[in-house]
Structures are given as C-alpha cells and as structure tokens.
C-alpha cells in the first residue's frame, strides 16, 4: 500500500537533475513552463464543484487545492528568480505550502488562479528566454537545507513541478478519493 501511495504522490517520479543541462533541455523546460496554464485549463475544463473536490490520493489535496497551489507556488518561484537576478545569492523565503492550501482562498472557484497562472507563466517564459548564461548561473539559497540553487536548475525543477501537479489532476479525475 505504501508503494502505491508513493506512486500516487509522485506520479512522474521525483525530480532528477541531468548531469548536463543542454540548451535543448533548457528550451524544453521553458516550453513546459510556458504551456502549463493551457494544459491545466484543459484538464479542469468542465469539471463540476464536486469533481474539483476529488483527490489524487487519500489524504492528498483536492483538484481545487492543486490549482490554487500552483498559482501560489509559481508566484513564489517567479519572485525567487527575480531576487536572484538582482541580488547576490539571496536567501529565499520559504512558505508552508500545506498551510497555504488550507487558507480560505484555496476554497474559492479556480478561475482566479487559472488567470494568475496564464499571466504569470507568460511573463515568466519571456523572462526565462531572455536570460544569458551568466544570468542562468545566478543562484539563491534555500534556508531549509542551505542548498544553493542556480536559476538554470530551478527552471528544471519548475518544469517538473508543472508536470507533477498536472498528473495529480489527471489522476484525481480517474480516482474517486473524497474525504
């Protein structure tokens, strides 16, 4: 059962960093980030309020919470990118995403978060495509583990994040986990 829960929790596996990040890999990741709003919108289109309460695993978030989480997470990520571009190795501000997912606004209709994702990802993709190699190598520090993360690597992490949560929604639509 634990193995099945982990498959539901990480439907595409955990992020694996390639040994070398090629220009083609980077372009593919940016395209994933750019296209995410369209893909998530297609997956949630026509879902009823009851459907939005489906979960991708027992104890997991609802589809509604996943959509709102993506808007919250990606807003934070864009801010981290911008801080790394204008500050020397900033220490980013972590946030308790599981607590954010319980706030009142995570129970709202999803249209506002879909709109946030559409505008944010458009701006984010434009910014990412404009970065030089020097800018891609700029870093921030994550205070939880003092890890130094380059923007180049973080693009891959967020392309994975998009696909990870997109698959949560796809799975939640198939399974009938309600709480």
N, C-alpha and C positions, 0 to 999 in steps of 0.2 A: 504493500500500500504506500509506503514512504517513497518508493521509487516512482510510482505513478504520480504522486503529489509533486515530486520534483520535476517530472515531465510537464505537468500542468503549469507549474510555477515558471519553468524556463522552457517554453515550447520550442525555441530555436537554439537552446543551449545558452551557456553564459558567453559573454564577450571574450573572444580570443584575438589577441593582438598579433597581426602578422609580423614576421621577423623584419620585413622591409615594407614600408608603405610607398608604393609606387604612385606616380601621377595618375595612372588609370584607376587605381584603387581609391585614391582621394576623390577623383571626379565621380566615381560610382557612389561613394558615401554621400557626397554633396547632393547628387541627384536623388538619393533616397530621402534625405532631409527635405529637399525641395518638394518632392511628390507626396510626402506623408499626409498633408492635410486633405488632398484629393482622395487618397486611399482610405483614410479613416472615415471621411464623409461618406464614401461609397459603402463602407461596411455598416454604418449606423443608419443609413437612409431607410426610412420606412419602419424603423423599429418603434414599437409601442412603449409606453411608460413601463408596462410590465416587462417587456423584453429588456429594457435598459437596466432592470434590477437583476438580470441573470449574472452569475458569477462564473469566472473561468475555472475556478476550483473551489472546493469547500473552504470557507474562511478567507477567500480572496476578495478582491474588490469587485464591485458591480461594473457593468459596461459604462454606466454613467460616471462612476468614480474614476475609471481608467481614462475616459475622455478628459475630464477635468484635471486629472493628474498630469496628463501630457501637456496641457496648456501651462500648468504651474511649473512643471519641471523644465520645459523648454524656455519659458520666460527666464527662469533662473540661469539656465545654461547660456542664453544669449548675453545676459548680464555678465557672466563669468568670462565669456570670450572678450567682451568689450573691456572689462577691467584688465585682463591680461595684455590687451593691445596698448593700453595707455599707462599702466603701472608696471613697475619692476617686480615680477613674481608676487602678485598679491595673494594674500591668504583669503580664500573664498569663504563665504558664509554658508555653512550647511543648513539644511532645514529638515525637520521631521516630517517627511512626506506622508507617513502613515497617519499623523495627526492632522495634516492639511486635508487629507482625504475624508476626515470626519467633520470638518467645518461646514457650516450651513450652506456656503456657496457650492459645495460639492453635491448638493441635493437638488440644485437648480436644473432646469432644462439644459441640454447640452449645446444649444445653438450659440451661446455666447463664447464657449470655449472653442467651438469649431471656427468661429470668426477670428478669435485670438490666434489660433494655430495658422489660419490662412494668411493673415497679415504678417505674423511673426516669422513664419517659415519663408515667405517671400523675401523679407528683409534679410533674414539670416543667410539664405542661399546667395544673395547678392554680395553680402559681406564676405562670406567664405570664398567665393570665386575671386574676390579682389585681393586676397592675401598673398603676399610674397613668401618665398621660402623662409626668409628671416622672420616674418610675422608668424608663419605656421609653427616655427620653433619656439615662439614665446610660450611661457609657462605660467601656471598658477599653482598654489599649494593648497591641497585639501587638508584641513586641520584634523580630521578624524584619524588619519594614519600618517600624516606629514608627507604624503605622496606628492611628488612634483609631476604635474601633468602638462604635456605640451598641447597646444591647440590642434596640431596635426592628429595626435592620438585621440583627443576629445571629439573630433569630428567622427572618427570611427565608433567611439562609444555611443554617440548620439544617433548615428545611423542604426546601430544595433538596437538602441533603445526604441526607436521608431518601430522597427520590425518586431521587436519583443512584445510591445503592447498591441500592435496591430494583430498579432497572432493570439493574444489574450482575448481580444474582441471576437475574432473568428471562432475560437474555441468556445467562448461563452455562449455564442449563438447556437452552437451544436449541443452543448450540455445543458442540463436544466438544474443547475445548482442555485437554489434560492435559500435564503436564510430568513 
